[in-house]
Amino acid sequence: MSLAPAFSPAFSKSQSGAALAESAIALPLIVIVFATVFAFGSTLFNTQVLETAARDAARYLAHTQTTAANEATARNIAVYANAAGTGSARVRGLTTGNVAITYVTLANPINSSTGERPYRGSDPLKLVKVNITWTAPASSMWGLFGASPITYHAVNQERVIGD
């Protein structure tokens, strides 16, 4: 008497249903991998777009007079990529309220031992800093993984040469 389980010869040689079983195991893993790649790609894209927006606004302000009107225009440039503030936002949900503009004055005295300034230009130097804070909408891809929405921070600082 044999202790090996008894299989019917037809069952052990049959391949029908094997592809379905393999697909049922592999398909969820493949979907998770693609969703993860898409989520990371979306995160990197949003980061790059916001960094570009902060840079564009800071460059505009660095080359113009310091006025409230120019700051409003810079906010439009950061959000809509144009001075008029028309069209759609660079990223969904971004508003001009997400853009903070600050100015910093930096001392640039003449060094007594070298007779030169640490930075080219006059004393003091004026810098403009554009800070964009944006939280991705709750319907982003990360929500599928149960993660809380991501808050992005993009900062750019330029030397003011327009005043």
Secondary structure, DSSP 8 states (H G I E B T S, - for coil): ---S----HHHHH--TTHHHHHHHHHHHHHHHHHHHHHHHHHHHHHHHHHHHHHHHHHHHHHTS---HHHHHHHHHHHHHSSTT--S--SSTT--GGGEEEEEEEE-----TTTSS-SSSS-SSEEEEEEEEEEE--TTSGGGGGT----EEEEEEEEE----
